[in-house]
Amino acid sequence: MSNSLFDQLKKTGLIDEKKAQQAKREKHRQVKKKKGKKAGPPAASKLQAQQAQAEKVARDRELNRQREQAAKQKAIAAQVKQIILANRIENNDGRIRFNFIDDNKVQQIYVTEKLQDQLALGSLAIVKLEGSYVLVSADAAKKIKDRAPSLVMHCKVAQGASGDSGDPYAEYQVPDDLMW
């Protein structure tokens, strides 16, 4: 039985030579189509579309993160401004110059003798508000320092709070009210 099915059908007379050839051609076409339709790599346009979509998603995430960061900074700036305005101490009639450092430059603010003593003791602090300097309480300065440390210009820590037990010069008092 080494004869093919076509040969056997021809011998029996069920099909003729022409139909056998046509059936072979059809079979050959089907085999060719199957070979051509093998699962190959996806189309280049699909890959590009997927890559563009992934890049867009990453870009959108980054933009959202930047927007959230900007909104957070804006909220912190508003909180700091509100704290400063609520706790500022008016200083209109000061005649004594109080020096402090801002961005490695010596700045000055004019205060009264009472305010100078409070600054030296650490119960008052100097903060920066929109290019000018404002006096606030030490508690308010701590709140501001938690949110925006760069805005606190001068805030002396109270004597009892700085407990450096290993400081050899702890028993010597350094006057902070010196004029320089």
C-alpha positions in Angstrom: 0.0 0.0 0.0 2.6 2.4 -0.9 0.3 4.0 -3.4 -1.2 7.4 -2.4 -4.9 7.9 -2.0 -5.0 9.7 -5.3 -3.4 6.7 -7.1 -5.9 4.4 -5.4 -8.9 6.5 -6.4 -7.7 6.8 -10.0 -7.4 3.0 -10.2 -10.9 2.5 -9.0 -12.1 5.2 -11.5 -13.7 7.5 -9.0 -11.5 10.5 -10.1 -9.6 11.3 -13.3 -6.1 12.7 -13.8 -7.3 16.3 -14.1 -9.2 16.3 -10.7 -6.2 14.6 -9.0 -3.8 17.4 -10.3 -6.3 20.1 -9.1 -6.6 18.5 -5.6 -2.7 18.4 -5.4 -2.6 22.1 -6.3 -5.2 23.0 -3.6 -3.3 21.0 -1.0 -0.1 22.7 -2.0 -1.7 26.1 -1.7 -3.1 25.3 1.7 0.3 24.2 2.9 1.8 27.4 1.6 -0.8 29.6 3.3 -0.2 27.8 6.6 3.6 28.4 6.3 3.0 32.1 5.5 0.7 32.5 8.5 3.1 31.3 11.1 3.1 33.3 14.3 5.8 35.8 13.5 6.8 39.0 15.2 4.0 41.5 15.7 3.8 44.3 13.2 6.2 47.2 13.6 3.4 49.7 13.8 1.8 47.8 16.7 5.2 47.9 18.6 5.6 51.6 17.9 2.0 52.3 19.1 2.6 50.3 22.3 5.9 52.0 22.9 4.3 55.5 22.3 1.5 54.6 24.7 3.9 53.5 27.4 6.0 56.7 27.0 2.8 58.8 27.2 1.8 57.0 30.4 5.2 57.6 31.9 5.2 61.3 30.8 1.7 61.7 32.3 2.8 60.2 35.6 5.8 62.5 35.8 3.7 65.6 35.0 1.2 64.6 37.7 4.0 64.1 40.2 5.4 67.5 39.4 2.0 69.1 39.7 1.5 67.5 43.1 4.9 68.6 44.2 4.2 72.2 43.1 0.8 72.2 44.8 2.4 70.9 48.0 5.1 73.6 47.9 2.4 76.2 47.3 0.4 75.0 50.3 3.5 75.0 52.5 4.4 78.6 51.4 0.8 79.7 52.2 1.0 78.0 55.7 4.3 79.8 56.4 3.0 83.1 55.3 -0.1 82.7 57.5 2.0 81.7 60.5 4.3 84.7 60.0 1.4 87.2 59.6 -0.5 85.8 62.6 2.6 85.9 64.9 4.5 88.9 63.7 5.6 91.5 66.3 5.4 95.1 65.2 8.7 97.0 65.3 8.1 100.5 64.0 10.0 102.6 66.5 13.3 100.7 66.9 16.5 102.7 67.2 19.0 99.9 68.0 20.5 98.1 65.1 20.5 94.2 65.4 22.8 92.4 63.1 22.2 88.9 61.7 23.4 86.7 58.8 21.3 86.0 55.7 22.9 84.0 52.9 26.4 84.7 54.1 25.7 88.5 54.3 25.3 90.6 57.4 21.9 92.1 57.5 20.4 94.4 60.0 17.0 95.2 61.5 16.3 98.1 63.9 14.6 97.1 67.2 13.9 98.5 70.6 16.0 97.6 73.6 13.3 95.3 74.9 13.1 93.4 71.6 16.9 93.2 71.5 16.9 91.5 74.8 14.2 89.1 73.8 16.2 88.3 70.6 19.3 87.7 72.6 17.5 85.4 75.1 15.9 83.4 72.3 12.2 84.2 72.9 12.0 86.1 69.6 13.3 85.1 66.1 13.8 86.9 62.8 12.2 85.4 59.7 12.2 86.4 56.1 8.8 87.3 54.5 8.8 88.4 50.8 12.1 90.1 50.9 11.8 91.8 54.3 12.6 90.7 57.8 9.9 90.2 60.5 10.1 89.5 64.2 8.1 86.5 65.4 7.9 84.4 68.6 10.3 81.5 69.1 7.4 79.0 68.9 6.2 80.4 65.6 9.8 80.2 64.4 10.0 76.5 65.2 6.8 75.9 63.2 8.2 77.8 60.3 11.6 76.0 60.5 9.7 72.7 60.3 8.1 73.8 57.0 10.7 76.0 55.4 14.1 76.2 57.3 15.6 78.7 54.9 13.2 81.4 56.0 14.4 81.5 59.6 17.3 84.0 59.8 18.0 84.2 63.5 16.6 82.0 66.1 18.7 81.5 69.2 18.0 78.3 71.2 17.0 79.0 74.8 19.7 78.3 77.4 18.1 75.3 79.0 17.4 73.6 75.6 21.0 73.2 74.5 22.3 70.6 76.8 25.8 69.9 75.5 27.3 68.1 78.5 30.6 67.6 76.7 31.1 71.3 75.9 34.2 72.5 77.8 33.1 76.2 77.5 29.5 75.6 78.7 30.1 77.5 81.9 31.3 80.6 80.0 28.5 83.0 78.9 28.8 84.5 75.5 26.9 87.8 75.1 24.7 87.8 72.0 23.9 91.5 72.3 27.3 92.7 71.1 27.2 95.3 68.4 29.4 94.4 65.4 
